[in-house]
Amino acid sequence: MKESFRRIFDVGWTNFKRNSYLSMGTTGVMVLVLVLFSGLMSLNYLASQVVSGLEEKVDVSVYFKNDASEEEIAKVKSDLESLGTVKNVEYVSKDQALNEFKERHAGDTLVQDSLAELDENPLQASLNVKAEDSAQYASIVTFLEGNKFRSLVDKINFYENEQVIARVLSISGGLQNWGFLLTMALALIAILVTFNTVRLTIYSQKQEIEIMRLVGGSNWHIKAPYLVEGGMYGALAAGIVTVIFYPVAFFISPKIESLMPGVSLISYFASNIIQFIFLLFFIGILLGVTSSFVAIRRFLKI
């Protein structure tokens, strides 16, 4: 069995080397498919990080009128915390809001002087509500609108980041959809190119195939080398993409991190290197073997 597999592999390798220009062209098309696939994986990771970052900033801010007492605000806070959709509720008093405002504008003399002229604190007490999931904010706002203390609420801010998240999701989804279609188109081209390469190999070896059949060669021993040949195209393409992708990711990762602090492309792919490389080789070999199998079924009559 070991000798049989070695012979099949050797014949497949010989077929691969024999048509060097065709092999290079076929491998090149597969490289394009896998590069595009790697780009889509990178885009999906970056988009998910952007959306996660925005979702962390989204909350419902409930601002109370000046005549609302702390006991009443505490009751609203307690009602919110009893909801299963609420993750956290933070109370910000008027004094705390004023101190935070002063800290944010510590270097602005005009703002500081204006605050000094005021006789009373102009800011409002508020509750900052975090939901378990961003899709649950609408129900929380509905709950607040129907709360018995609604008359104490001056305004409810929620929609500051909701539209931004929706737009990012829309753009990301559009890019992924178009990228997927382009990847599928290139994958089809790769299959057709590999199909024709194996077809030419079969035609050029008609006499060899006939001789093998006459001397008692099994169907498996005749067909298997062409499957190996197709798999080699995919494996070589996956190896090339791996060698190209990681240095490129290492080079562009600092530039991405300067725009998106805390998001490291190279760290993500380095921590998932085994899964990523396995996926590249699996897709590459699958494309090659599938193309060869179709060519064998179509043109190899034994």
Secondary structure as GFF3:
##gff-version 3
##sequence-region A 1 302
A	DSSP	alpha_helix	2	18	.	.	.	ID=ss1
A	DSSP	alpha_helix	20	57	.	.	.	ID=ss2
A	DSSP	beta_strand	60	64	.	.	.	ID=ss3
A	DSSP	alpha_helix	70	81	.	.	.	ID=ss4
A	DSSP	beta_strand	86	92	.	.	.	ID=ss5
A	DSSP	alpha_helix	94	104	.	.	.	ID=ss6
A	DSSP	alpha_helix	109	117	.	.	.	ID=ss7
A	DSSP	beta_strand	126	131	.	.	.	ID=ss8
A	DSSP	three_ten_helix	134	136	.	.	.	ID=ss9
A	DSSP	alpha_helix	137	145	.	.	.	ID=ss10
A	DSSP	three_ten_helix	150	152	.	.	.	ID=ss11
A	DSSP	beta_strand	153	157	.	.	.	ID=ss12
A	DSSP	alpha_helix	162	204	.	.	.	ID=ss13
A	DSSP	alpha_helix	206	214	.	.	.	ID=ss14
A	DSSP	alpha_helix	219	259	.	.	.	ID=ss15
A	DSSP	alpha_helix	265	271	.	.	.	ID=ss16
A	DSSP	alpha_helix	273	299	.	.	.	ID=ss17
###
